[in-house]
């Protein structure tokens, strides 16, 4: 990916591309703020502690989003992006085969869905195998994710907890029943997310090649 004449940053290109993919998949289109510059640090070691894990509970989810000034409604709305994409079996296998001493399968998991997951992801499956995060409309950006949560078909623990925890359940039900409310909250949250860690002025650089720092 080559930045446009060293004027448009890779960060802005990715922001625009994300917005357009969402719209092309049937989701809302929205204006994005531009003018970002690209960072000078890219380290895998910085990921841990800055992205939610699939086994997080509600408190942990809220805490990691709050680090970037995103509230619980923002977090739930952004989680709705799990209506697209896929996940490797190893990321949720514990819910199927080793959930707890009292229950092999997570009791919060819809039993029919659990059987479908076990067929797609048998024990000791190739770790490269992945499945759709939304089993109903995997190629459409819609509010199906929240309907799935109500039906106990959240793939990750960190998905289903949004419905099983009373503190967040009402928002999930609202988004499941009112796609317009979800879209509005998602746009607002994406705009806030788009301002996190932004570099402007002389900070950072505008990369000539998006795969590498400028030499």
C-alpha positions in Angstrom: 0.0 0.0 0.0 1.6 3.3 -1.1 0.6 6.6 0.5 -0.6 9.2 -2.0 2.4 11.4 -2.9 3.4 11.5 0.7 0.3 13.7 1.5 -2.2 11.2 2.6 -1.0 9.0 5.5 -1.4 5.3 5.8 -3.4 5.9 9.0 -5.9 7.9 7.0 -6.0 5.4 4.2 -6.9 2.6 6.7 -9.5 4.8 8.3 -11.2 5.5 5.0 -10.9 1.8 3.9 -12.5 0.6 7.2 -15.4 3.0 6.7 -15.9 1.9 3.1 -15.8 -1.8 3.9 -18.5 -1.3 6.6 -20.7 0.5 4.1 -20.1 -2.0 1.3 -21.1 -4.8 3.7 -24.5 -3.1 4.3 -23.6 -1.0 7.3 -23.8 2.7 7.8 -21.6 5.2 5.9 -20.2 8.2 7.8 -17.8 11.0 7.5 -14.3 10.4 8.9 -11.9 13.0 10.2 -8.6 13.1 8.3 -5.2 14.6 8.9 -3.5 11.8 10.9 0.2 11.1 10.5 1.8 7.7 10.8 3.6 6.5 13.9 7.2 5.6 14.3 6.8 2.6 16.6 5.3 -0.7 15.7 5.9 -3.5 18.2 3.9 -6.7 18.8 4.8 -6.5 22.5 2.6 -3.4 22.8 -0.6 -5.2 21.8 -1.0 -7.1 25.1 -3.0 -5.0 27.5 -4.3 -2.7 24.8 -6.8 -5.0 23.1 -9.6 -7.1 24.7 -9.1 -10.8 25.1 -11.9 -13.3 24.2 -12.3 -14.4 27.9 -12.7 -10.9 29.3 -15.6 -10.2 31.7 -17.5 -6.9 31.6 -15.3 -5.1 34.1 -12.2 -6.0 32.1 -13.8 -4.9 28.9 -14.9 -1.6 30.3 -11.5 -1.0 31.8 -9.6 -1.5 28.6 -11.9 0.7 26.5 -11.9 3.4 29.2 -8.1 3.7 28.7 -9.0 5.3 25.4 -11.9 7.4 26.8 -14.5 5.0 25.4 -17.5 4.2 27.6 -19.6 1.1 28.0 -22.0 2.0 25.2 -19.1 2.7 22.9 -17.6 -0.7 23.8 -20.9 -2.6 23.2 -21.4 -0.8 19.9 -17.9 -1.5 18.7 -18.3 -5.1 19.7 -21.1 -5.2 17.1 -18.3 -5.2 14.4 -18.1 -8.9 15.2 -20.9 -9.3 12.8 -18.1 -9.5 10.2 -14.9 -11.5 10.3 -13.8 -14.8 11.6 -12.1 -16.4 14.7 -9.7 -19.3 15.0 -11.0 -22.3 16.9 -8.3 -22.0 19.5 -9.7 -18.7 20.7 -12.9 -20.1 22.0 -12.2 -23.9 22.4 -12.2 -23.6 26.2 -16.0 -22.8 26.0 -16.5 -26.2 24.3 -14.1 -28.6 26.0 -12.7 -27.3 29.2 -14.9 -24.5 30.6 -14.9 -25.4 34.3 -14.7 -28.3 36.7 -18.4 -28.5 36.9 -19.2 -28.0 33.2 -17.2 -29.0 30.2 -19.3 -26.7 27.9 -20.0 -23.1 28.9 -23.6 -23.2 30.2 -24.2 -19.7 28.8 -23.7 -21.1 25.3 -26.8 -22.1 23.3 -26.6 -26.0 23.2 -27.4 -26.3 19.5 -24.8 -23.6 18.6 -22.3 -25.4 20.9 -22.8 -28.6 18.9 -22.3 -26.7 15.6 -19.1 -25.2 16.9 -17.9 -28.6 18.1 -18.5 -30.0 14.6 -16.6 -27.2 13.0 -13.9 -27.1 15.6 -13.2 -30.6 17.0 -10.7 -31.1 19.7 -7.0 -30.8 18.6 -8.2 -29.2 15.3 -5.6 -27.5 13.1 -5.0 -24.1 14.8 -5.3 -22.4 11.4 -9.0 -23.4 11.1 -11.3 -20.4 11.6 -15.1 -19.9 11.5 -17.4 -16.9 11.0 -18.0 -14.9 14.1 -21.6 -14.3 13.1 -23.2 -17.6 12.0 -26.3 -15.9 10.7 -25.3 -13.1 8.4 -21.5 -13.4 8.2 -21.0 -11.2 5.2 -23.4 -8.4 6.2 -22.8 -5.6 8.6 -26.1 -5.5 10.6 -27.4 -6.0 14.1 -27.4 -9.8 13.9 -24.5 -9.9 16.4 -26.8 -8.6 19.1 -29.7 -10.9 18.2 -27.2 -13.7 18.4 -26.2 -12.6 21.9 -29.8 -12.7 23.0 -30.0 -16.2 21.7 -26.9 -17.2 23.6 -24.9 -17.5 20.4 -22.0 -15.2 21.2 -18.8 -16.8 20.1 -16.4 -15.5 22.7 -17.0 -15.2 26.5 -16.4 -11.5 26.0 -19.3 -11.4 23.5 -21.9 -13.3 25.5 -21.1 -11.5 28.7 -22.6 -8.4 27.2 -26.0 -10.1 27.4 -25.6 -12.2 30.5 -24.4 -9.3 32.6 -27.4 -7.2 33.8 -25.3 -4.0 33.6 -25.0 -4.3 29.8 -28.0 -6.4 28.9 -30.4 -3.6 28.2 -28.1 -2.0 25.6 -27.7 -5.4 23.9 -31.5 -5.9 23.7 -31.9 -2.3 22.5 -29.4 -2.8 19.7 -30.9 -6.2 18.8 -34.4 -4.7 18.4 -33.4 -1.3 17.0 -30.8 -1.4 14.2 -31.0 2.4 13.9 -29.9 2.8 17.5 -27.0 0.4 16.9 -25.9 2.2 13.8 -26.0 5.6 15.5 -24.0 4.4 18.5 -21.5 2.6 16.3 -20.9 5.8 14.2 -20.4 7.8 17.4 -18.0 5.2 18.8 -16.0 5.0 15.6 -15.5 8.7 15.6 -14.2 8.6 19.1 -12.0 5.7 18.3 -10.7 7.5 15.3 -9.2 10.2 17.6 -7.3 7.8 19.8 -3.5 8.3 19.6 -3.7 10.6 16.7 -0.4 12.2 15.6 -0.6 15.6 13.8 1.7 18.5 13.1 5.3 17.4 13.0 4.7 14.2 15.1 5.4 10.9 13.3 5.6 10.9 9.5 3.7 10.2 6.4 4.9 6.9 5.1 5.9 6.5 1.5 5.4 2.7 1.9 2.7 1.6 4.3 4.6 -1.6 5.1 7.7 0.2 6.5 9.0 3.3 8.1 10.5 5.9 5.8 14.3 5.4 5.5 
